[in-house]
Amino acid sequence: MNQKILLFLISLCFSPCFPQQQSQYTQYMYNTMSINPGYIGTRGVPSVFGMYRSQWVGLDGAPETANFSIQTPITENGQGVGLSIINDQIGPSSETVFSVGYSRPIALSESLTMSLGVSFSIDFMQVDFNKLNVYDPDDPLLTGVLSEVSPNIGAGVYFHSDQWYFGISIPQILETKFYDDVKVSIASQKMHFYAMGGYVFKLNQNLQFKPAAMVKAVSGAPIAVDLSANFLIMEKVTLGLAYRWDSTVSGMAGFQISPSLNIGYAYDYDVTNIGNYNGGSHEIFLRFDLFAKRQNRITTPRFF
């Protein structure tokens, strides 16, 4: 059964009928830079972020994603630069995206800022069909190695205040088509459109509540909707739930270990049929904000 599901996953990624999807995260609200370059520099301090996601545990060839990013403001008015590295593994395929970005804030009022961001990325993709362990010399789709390199550009706008945020972005604007040596199989990189937003309600001195949502649209695939609700307790512990429409339900937990260090974990349970064949998905992140104590980030956390 695992072999059949693996072949199905590969067909989703490399069939002409299905576009290649960008990396998926449950805790996207802590990883906004990878979705919207307008977020770069908005934390106000240099920030280092790392995340690892293991999807559909127990299923052979299931997706695994590693993400590392660093961002920092470079001017007093908050202009920022950032670097991101994302690696996706799924079955015999490996994709690594290197991205650099820049954002420029524009103050719309004393409490509201609009940040405009742009990014440039290089996508390295490799598929080793020999790892499928299905040998058929007459089928060129199941033999050989496909390696391609593709540049891309992205853009986004990010509005934020101390209480809420809203952003729209296209991380990869250019559509790319990868062909194998005999021109019979194709993997297409489609344009992804993201819209996200959240609001922080201060319920009392020790409790804050943040509902948030993200919508992702790509040609040829259903619209993906992520809904989440997080509570920040005593400015130290975050607990929350998330729901990906017709796909998964998730539990999230985060801990502010120190003024600089924050860690978080999420578990996804699939509500679709594929959930019968895996043990769910696990996601963990670590974020380190340099000079956070000096900037008083913990006593007045922005919670996003």
Stockholm file with secondary structure:
# STOCKHOLM 1.0

chainA/1-304         MNQKILLFLISLCFSPCFPQQQSQYTQYMYNTMSINPGYIGTRGVPSVFGMYRSQWVGLDGAPETANFSIQTPITENGQGVGLSIINDQIGPSSETVFSVGYSRPIALSESLTMSLGVSFSIDFMQVDFNKLNVYDPDDPLLTGVLSEVSPNIGAGVYFHSDQWYFGISIPQILETKFYDDVKVSIASQKMHFYAMGGYVFKLNQNLQFKPAAMVKAVSGAPIAVDLSANFLIMEKVTLGLAYRWDSTVSGMAGFQISPSLNIGYAYDYDVTNIGNYNGGSHEIFLRFDLFAKRQNRITTPRFF
#=GR chainA/1-304 SS CHHHHHHHHHHHHHSTTSCBCCCCCSCGGGCGGGTCGGGTTTTSSCEEEEEEEECSTTSTTCCEEEEEEEEEECSTTCCEEEEEEEEEEETTEEEEEEEEEEEEEEESSSSCEEEEEEEEEEEEEEEEGGGGCCCCTTCGGGSSEEEEEEEEEEEEEEEECSSEEEEEEESCCSCEEEECTTSCCEEEECCEEEEEEEECEEEETTEEEEEEEEEEEETTSCCEEEEEEEEEETTTEEEEEEEETTTEEEEEEEEECSSSEEEEEEEEEECSGGGGGSCCEEEEEEEEETTTTTTTTTTSCCCC
#=GC SS_cons         CHHHHHHHHHHHHHSTTSCBCCCCCSCGGGCGGGTCGGGTTTTSSCEEEEEEEECSTTSTTCCEEEEEEEEEECSTTCCEEEEEEEEEEETTEEEEEEEEEEEEEEESSSSCEEEEEEEEEEEEEEEEGGGGCCCCTTCGGGSSEEEEEEEEEEEEEEEECSSEEEEEEESCCSCEEEECTTSCCEEEECCEEEEEEEECEEEETTEEEEEEEEEEEETTSCCEEEEEEEEEETTTEEEEEEEETTTEEEEEEEEECSSSEEEEEEEEEECSGGGGGSCCEEEEEEEEETTTTTTTTTTSCCCC
//
